[in-house]
Amino acid sequence: MKVVVGVHIIADLYGVDAGLISSADSISPLMENAIKEGNLTKISSQYYQFRPMGASGIALLAESHLSFHTWPEYGLVTLDIYTCGDRSNADKAFNYLLNVLKPTSIEYKKLERGNKVDDNVTITDPSLML
């Protein structure tokens, strides 16, 4: 039987208000709320402030990660959400961010990760295990 182990959303959000994405202080609460809205489990997060403006951040999740980079001068946020477990959680986090950032246009891909895994396979050779 085919198993999908994760969902990976890769998105470019255009036309985002520069005031929302110019500083780590303004965008980090939105990312933290996206984690909560997606019912995801945060292990840790780190945010970085560029000068004069722009921010990057990553949250390590029990389910994988959420990361972003901003270019306020272009109204651009690039976003990466990868989760395993309940596949709808990535969508919940993504939809929350779309609702609060209100991009005028988006380009995104949603990938199924590990979709060639066969759940009937058992590894018995310890040298093959990582």
C-alpha positions in Angstrom: 0.0 0.0 0.0 1.3 3.5 -0.9 1.9 5.8 2.0 2.4 9.6 2.0 4.6 10.6 4.9 4.3 14.4 4.6 2.9 17.4 2.8 5.2 20.3 1.7 3.8 23.6 0.7 6.2 26.0 -1.1 4.7 29.4 -1.7 5.6 32.9 -3.0 3.1 35.5 -1.6 3.1 38.8 -3.6 1.5 42.2 -2.8 1.9 41.8 1.0 1.7 45.0 3.0 5.3 46.0 3.8 4.3 47.0 7.3 3.5 43.4 8.1 6.7 41.9 6.8 9.4 44.6 7.4 10.4 43.4 10.8 10.9 40.1 12.7 8.9 41.7 15.5 5.9 42.1 13.3 5.9 38.9 11.3 7.1 36.4 14.0 3.7 36.5 16.0 1.9 35.7 12.7 4.2 32.6 12.2 3.7 31.6 15.8 -0.1 31.9 15.4 0.1 29.9 12.1 1.7 27.1 14.1 -1.1 27.2 16.6 -3.8 27.4 14.0 -2.3 24.4 12.2 -2.3 22.3 15.4 1.4 21.9 15.0 3.9 21.2 17.7 6.7 23.8 18.0 10.1 22.6 19.3 11.9 25.9 18.8 11.9 29.0 16.6 14.5 31.5 15.5 13.9 34.9 13.8 16.4 37.2 12.1 16.1 41.0 11.4 17.8 42.3 8.3 18.8 46.0 8.1 17.3 48.2 7.0 14.3 45.9 6.7 13.2 42.3 6.0 13.1 39.2 8.1 13.7 35.5 8.0 12.6 32.8 10.3 12.3 29.1 10.9 10.3 27.1 13.4 11.4 23.5 14.1 8.3 21.4 14.5 7.8 17.9 15.8 6.1 17.5 12.4 9.0 19.1 10.4 9.3 22.9 9.8 7.9 26.2 8.8 10.2 28.9 7.4 9.9 32.3 5.6 11.9 35.1 4.1 10.6 38.6 3.4 11.4 41.3 0.9 9.2 44.3 2.0 10.5 46.4 -0.8 8.8 44.0 -3.2 5.9 43.0 -1.0 7.1 39.4 -1.1 7.1 36.6 1.4 8.6 33.2 0.4 7.1 30.5 2.6 7.9 26.8 3.2 5.6 24.6 5.3 6.4 20.9 5.6 4.5 18.7 7.9 3.9 15.0 8.5 1.0 13.5 10.5 -2.4 15.0 9.8 -2.1 16.3 6.2 -4.7 19.0 6.7 -2.5 20.8 9.3 -0.2 22.3 6.6 -3.3 23.6 4.9 -4.6 25.2 8.1 -1.3 27.0 8.8 -1.1 28.1 5.1 -4.7 29.4 5.0 -4.2 31.3 8.3 -1.1 33.1 6.8 -3.0 33.9 3.6 -5.8 35.4 5.6 -3.6 37.6 7.7 -1.0 38.6 5.1 -3.6 39.1 2.4 -1.3 38.8 -0.7 -2.7 40.1 -3.9 -1.4 37.0 -5.7 0.3 33.7 -4.8 2.2 31.0 -6.6 2.5 27.7 -4.7 3.1 24.0 -5.0 1.8 21.4 -2.7 3.9 18.3 -2.8 3.3 14.8 -1.3 6.6 13.7 0.3 7.7 10.2 0.6 4.9 9.0 -1.6 6.8 6.0 -2.9 7.0 4.5 0.6 5.4 1.0 0.9 4.1 0.4 4.4 4.6 -3.4 3.9 8.4 -3.0 3.7 10.4 -4.0 6.8 14.1 -3.2 7.1 15.8 -6.1 8.8 19.4 -5.2 8.0 20.6 -2.8 10.7 23.2 -1.4 8.3 20.4 0.1 6.2 18.9 2.0 9.1 20.0 5.6 9.7 
